[in-house]
Amino acid sequence: MANTEVCHADITDAGLARLAELGNPYEIYGDPWEGHRLMAAEGDFTRWDHDLGQG
């Protein structure tokens, strides 16, 4: 695969379970871009929803 190609795959049930075990990194470690005004996103962003075709 070239570095410009995008690969799309669904996550397995085992992968979802592992993610649930690990927890939300923003809740655990905080926002890595907080305090970096050029890197931080601003705005009212909706959550990513796979069921709505966003992933």
LINCOR-V133718 format. One record per residue. PSI is psi in whole degrees, 0 to 359 (999 if undefined). Layout:
psi:PSI
psi:PSI
//
This chain:
psi:135
psi:161
psi:355
psi:357
psi:151
psi:132
psi:130
psi:131
psi:152
psi:151
psi:143
psi:165
psi:322
psi:322
psi:318
psi:320
psi:319
psi:318
psi:321
psi:322
psi:319
psi:328
psi:176
psi:117
psi:331
psi:324
psi:327
psi:311
psi:348
psi:178
psi:118
psi:341
psi:359
psi:129
psi:351
psi:89
psi:332
psi:342
psi:339
psi:139
psi:146
psi:141
psi:176
psi:91
psi:139
psi:155
psi:150
psi:126
psi:107
psi:324
psi:338
psi:9
psi:23
psi:39
psi:999
//
